[in-house]
């Protein structure tokens, strides 16, 4: 049965430098092989788009091996088991994991991150607020940022899937929150939908002044998704014993050659501050802990999210570039119509 299905796959056609564009990928078709013992077939319903994908395809050193030319684009996806020869996965199970930008995934279970058991909530959340984005916000803020009631937490890309969650989690911890976003619409989203106490547009010519006005008591926690000039501006306002979480470097187009510019060391020294990088894989053993708590907050209405869902595999190749251009608002997902 599985061998009769055609699988469309988005594969890497050429190696990008910096942000990958649509022409670095191509969509190819292949037949799905018959399942071997211990394998099952997942029909992907939704594909995820992450800022981290830029690092997954570039040749520069990263925390994971680069996707090979001709290989399916590494990506989180969520879908349903439609055929199985695996004792732990039954037809009808909903799963999410590193299933790739493709219609179907034949697997022995290794790429599956978890079975999706939150049947009362949309499957899409397993790729966003209850997936890598929410889990990243939960552990990076809680374990590295260590927010305390009354402190000021500043978040860059605050209208994004991770940043918006960070701001809300900081509010739940009793903090004052300041979001940094690009454009008036995203600033309003931070204030009106995600409950930030203040929000600043980094495109504003007076950004530095606006940021200082939004942080009259300084910055205790900075959740950094950008690096670059935005972070340079924030660092000028850190308080004694501030914690800086490095979650992303969206403003750095390439690490070859090594970027130069203002250095943070003096600020860290003078303020006895701590700067630490975060990778969600370091907390993989606690994934369910985070999902359970995040799901409870979603159900109670204490944790809000925004999704931007586009239709069709054809939207995948250019979606990373769209993410970095700031064209999206909220979590970007691609909905497939496989087998419908």
VMD Tcl script that draws the C-alpha trace (Angstrom):
set ca {
  {0.00 0.00 0.00}
  {2.71 2.50 0.99}
  {4.64 1.78 -2.22}
  {1.71 3.19 -4.25}
  {2.03 6.63 -2.71}
  {4.09 9.42 -4.24}
  {6.13 11.50 -1.82}
  {6.97 15.11 -2.60}
  {10.18 16.17 -0.89}
  {11.87 19.57 -0.58}
  {15.58 18.89 -1.00}
  {18.60 21.19 -0.71}
  {19.82 21.97 -4.23}
  {22.77 24.26 -3.46}
  {24.63 25.52 -0.40}
  {23.60 29.04 0.70}
  {25.76 31.64 2.39}
  {23.63 33.49 4.90}
  {19.85 33.27 4.60}
  {18.73 30.48 2.23}
  {16.50 31.55 -0.65}
  {13.85 29.63 -2.60}
  {16.27 28.76 -5.40}
  {18.52 26.87 -2.98}
  {15.81 24.19 -2.84}
  {13.80 22.08 -5.25}
  {10.75 19.85 -4.94}
  {11.24 16.28 -6.15}
  {8.96 13.25 -6.20}
  {9.69 9.65 -5.32}
  {7.81 6.44 -4.55}
  {7.43 5.44 -0.92}
  {9.03 2.05 -0.23}
  {7.22 -0.80 1.46}
  {7.60 -0.76 5.22}
  {10.17 -3.05 6.80}
  {9.58 -4.67 10.17}
  {9.90 -2.00 12.90}
  {8.97 0.89 10.59}
  {5.88 3.05 10.24}
  {4.63 5.68 7.82}
  {3.71 9.21 8.90}
  {1.59 11.46 6.72}
  {2.76 14.98 7.51}
  {-0.09 17.45 8.00}
  {1.98 20.49 8.98}
  {5.57 21.53 8.34}
  {7.40 23.95 10.60}
  {9.62 26.87 9.62}
  {12.33 27.86 12.12}
  {14.98 30.61 12.16}
  {17.48 27.87 13.09}
  {17.07 26.35 9.62}
  {19.50 28.93 8.30}
  {22.24 27.32 10.37}
  {21.18 23.81 9.37}
  {21.92 24.40 5.68}
  {24.93 26.74 5.81}
  {28.44 25.35 5.54}
  {29.72 27.31 8.55}
  {30.23 25.37 11.80}
  {26.98 24.79 13.67}
  {25.69 22.71 16.55}
  {24.51 20.03 14.08}
  {25.78 18.61 10.80}
  {24.73 20.56 7.73}
  {21.93 19.17 5.57}
  {23.59 17.49 2.59}
  {23.03 18.54 -1.00}
  {20.19 16.43 -2.36}
  {18.88 15.58 1.11}
  {15.39 16.33 2.40}
  {15.34 19.63 4.28}
  {15.62 18.94 8.01}
  {12.47 20.23 9.68}
  {9.97 19.57 12.40}
  {6.64 18.30 11.17}
  {3.47 16.93 12.72}
  {1.15 14.33 11.30}
  {-0.60 11.00 11.61}
  {0.61 7.41 11.43}
  {-1.14 5.90 8.38}
  {0.60 2.51 8.23}
  {2.69 0.66 10.78}
  {4.86 -2.39 11.32}
  {6.14 -0.96 14.62}
  {4.81 -2.26 17.92}
  {4.88 1.15 19.63}
  {3.12 3.17 16.90}
  {-0.41 2.42 15.74}
  {-2.38 3.74 12.80}
  {-4.08 6.93 13.96}
  {-1.36 8.03 16.38}
  {-0.44 11.72 16.08}
  {3.29 12.42 16.23}
  {5.72 15.29 15.84}
  {9.44 15.27 15.26}
  {12.22 15.89 12.78}
  {10.22 14.35 9.94}
  {11.43 16.74 7.22}
  {9.87 18.92 4.56}
  {8.00 16.14 2.78}
  {4.53 14.64 2.46}
  {5.41 11.33 4.10}
  {8.14 9.98 6.33}
  {9.10 6.31 6.63}
  {10.78 5.90 10.01}
  {11.75 3.51 12.76}
  {10.83 6.16 15.32}
  {14.23 7.80 15.84}
  {13.22 11.22 14.40}
  {9.97 11.31 16.40}
  {10.18 13.72 19.31}
  {6.92 12.71 20.94}
  {3.42 11.36 20.47}
  {0.98 14.24 20.56}
  {-1.43 13.42 23.38}
  {-3.13 16.80 23.75}
  {-6.17 15.78 21.71}
  {-8.20 18.73 22.98}
  {-5.75 21.21 21.44}
  {-4.87 21.85 17.78}
  {-2.12 19.64 16.33}
  {-0.36 22.77 15.11}
  {0.55 23.70 18.68}
  {2.93 20.73 18.82}
  {5.14 22.67 16.41}
  {4.84 26.02 18.18}
  {3.83 26.94 21.70}
  {3.79 23.24 22.73}
  {6.78 22.44 20.53}
  {10.33 23.63 20.09}
  {9.36 27.31 20.37}
  {7.48 27.08 23.65}
  {9.92 24.59 25.14}
  {12.81 26.88 24.18}
  {11.14 29.85 25.88}
  {10.30 27.79 28.96}
  {13.79 26.44 29.67}
  {15.93 29.30 28.34}
  {14.09 31.90 30.39}
  {13.57 29.73 33.46}
  {16.95 28.02 33.70}
  {19.28 30.70 32.33}
  {17.30 33.94 32.70}
  {16.02 32.99 36.16}
  {13.49 35.85 36.31}
  {12.37 37.11 39.70}
  {9.24 39.09 40.52}
  {9.71 42.82 40.05}
  {12.62 42.51 37.60}
  {12.68 43.92 34.07}
  {12.90 41.40 31.24}
  {13.69 42.62 27.72}
  {13.00 40.35 24.74}
  {14.11 40.85 21.13}
  {11.94 39.53 18.24}
  {9.21 39.79 20.84}
  {6.34 39.22 18.40}
  {7.82 35.95 17.16}
  {6.95 32.42 18.21}
  {9.68 32.25 20.87}
  {9.82 35.89 21.93}
  {6.07 36.19 22.49}
  {6.15 33.12 24.73}
  {9.13 34.47 26.68}
  {7.32 37.73 27.39}
  {4.24 35.95 28.69}
  {6.24 33.53 30.83}
  {8.12 36.48 32.32}
  {4.79 38.14 33.15}
  {3.64 34.93 34.84}
  {6.81 35.18 36.95}
  {5.79 38.68 38.06}
  {8.26 40.63 35.91}
  {7.94 43.85 33.96}
  {8.36 43.03 30.27}
  {9.72 45.09 27.39}
  {9.47 43.76 23.85}
  {11.58 44.73 20.85}
  {9.98 44.17 17.45}
  {10.13 45.48 13.90}
  {7.32 47.76 12.77}
  {4.23 49.33 14.28}
  {2.02 46.26 13.72}
  {4.34 43.97 15.65}
  {4.75 46.52 18.43}
  {0.97 46.65 18.82}
  {0.82 42.85 18.82}
  {3.31 42.76 21.69}
  {1.22 45.18 23.71}
  {-2.33 44.17 22.85}
  {-2.09 40.40 22.41}
  {0.95 39.26 24.37}
  {0.67 41.69 27.27}
  {4.12 43.31 27.25}
  {4.30 46.33 29.52}
  {6.20 48.27 26.87}
  {7.33 47.61 23.31}
  {9.89 49.37 21.13}
  {10.30 49.40 17.35}
  {13.95 48.75 16.47}
  {13.33 50.40 13.08}
  {12.54 53.69 14.81}
  {15.38 56.20 14.20}
  {15.15 57.03 17.90}
  {15.25 53.37 18.98}
  {18.04 53.84 21.52}
  {16.17 56.68 23.24}
  {12.86 54.78 23.19}
  {14.54 51.72 24.69}
  {16.04 53.79 27.51}
  {12.62 55.30 28.24}
  {11.06 51.81 28.34}
  {13.66 50.60 30.85}
  {13.86 53.32 33.51}
  {15.08 50.82 36.12}
  {17.54 49.09 33.81}
  {17.50 45.52 32.51}
  {17.77 42.45 34.71}
  {17.20 39.77 32.05}
  {17.79 40.15 28.34}
  {16.49 37.38 26.09}
  {18.54 37.83 22.94}
  {17.23 36.46 19.64}
  {19.14 38.85 17.37}
  {22.66 39.80 18.45}
  {24.02 42.85 16.57}
  {23.06 46.46 17.06}
  {19.82 45.70 18.93}
  {21.72 43.79 21.57}
  {24.42 46.44 21.75}
  {21.73 48.96 22.67}
  {20.22 46.71 25.34}
  {23.56 45.90 26.95}
  {24.09 49.55 27.83}
  {21.21 49.25 30.32}
  {21.94 45.99 32.12}
  {21.83 46.01 35.90}
  {24.15 44.45 38.42}
  {24.02 40.63 38.14}
  {21.98 40.76 34.93}
  {21.43 37.51 33.03}
  {21.67 37.49 29.23}
  {20.25 34.53 27.33}
  {21.68 33.97 23.85}
  {18.95 32.13 21.93}
  {19.48 33.44 18.39}
  {21.68 35.62 16.20}
  {19.22 36.64 13.51}
  {21.05 39.86 12.62}
  {24.32 38.09 11.77}
  {24.19 37.05 8.13}
  {27.31 34.90 8.20}
  {29.97 33.77 10.66}
  {32.62 33.57 7.94}
  {34.42 35.90 8.24}
  {33.94 36.32 11.98}
  {31.79 39.45 12.57}
  {33.39 42.41 14.33}
  {31.91 45.33 16.21}
  {31.21 46.53 19.75}
  {32.21 44.01 22.39}
  {30.11 43.06 25.45}
  {32.92 42.10 27.81}
  {33.25 45.46 29.56}
  {29.50 45.64 30.27}
  {29.54 42.11 31.68}
  {32.56 42.84 33.84}
  {31.27 46.11 35.25}
  {27.87 44.64 36.08}
  {29.00 41.18 37.22}
  {26.59 39.95 34.58}
  {26.27 36.52 33.00}
  {25.82 35.74 29.29}
  {25.02 32.16 28.31}
  {23.98 30.41 25.12}
  {20.98 28.08 24.94}
  {20.21 25.03 22.80}
  {16.90 23.27 23.34}
  {18.52 19.88 22.74}
  {20.30 20.23 26.10}
  {16.88 19.90 27.78}
  {15.47 17.11 25.64}
  {15.16 14.83 28.68}
  {12.75 17.35 30.26}
  {10.64 18.03 27.18}
  {7.42 16.55 28.60}
  {7.76 18.63 31.76}
  {7.67 21.81 29.69}
  {4.85 20.66 27.39}
  {2.68 19.71 30.34}
  {3.01 23.09 32.01}
  {2.70 25.07 28.77}
  {-0.44 23.13 27.79}
  {-2.01 23.90 31.18}
  {-1.36 27.63 30.67}
  {-2.80 27.49 27.15}
  {-5.95 25.78 28.40}
  {-6.38 28.33 31.19}
  {-5.93 31.26 28.79}
  {-2.77 32.45 30.54}
  {-0.58 31.72 27.51}
  {-1.56 33.05 24.10}
  {-0.07 32.30 20.71}
  {-0.28 33.49 17.11}
  {0.03 31.19 14.10}
  {0.50 32.06 10.44}
  {-0.46 29.05 8.33}
  {0.16 28.98 4.58}
  {-0.97 26.22 2.25}
  {1.01 23.94 -0.01}
  {4.45 22.36 -0.29}
  {5.29 25.01 -2.87}
  {5.47 27.61 -0.09}
  {8.29 25.78 1.71}
  {11.38 26.71 -0.37}
  {11.02 30.46 0.15}
  {9.68 30.34 3.68}
  {13.01 30.70 5.53}
  {13.85 33.87 3.62}
  {10.35 35.22 4.37}
  {10.95 34.54 8.04}
  {14.15 36.59 8.05}
  {12.58 39.42 6.07}
  {10.09 39.89 8.90}
  {7.13 39.15 6.61}
  {5.48 36.77 9.07}
  {3.65 37.44 12.31}
  {3.68 34.56 14.76}
  {4.59 30.95 14.17}
  {4.99 30.11 10.47}
  {3.53 26.74 9.46}
  {2.92 25.07 6.11}
  {-0.26 23.04 5.80}
  {-0.22 20.06 3.47}
  {-3.19 18.38 1.84}
  {-1.53 14.98 1.51}
  {-3.97 12.14 1.04}
  {-7.05 14.33 1.62}
}
mol new
graphics top color blue
foreach p $ca { graphics top sphere $p radius 0.5 }
foreach p [lrange $ca 0 end-1] q [lrange $ca 1 end] { graphics top cylinder $p $q radius 0.2 }
display resetview
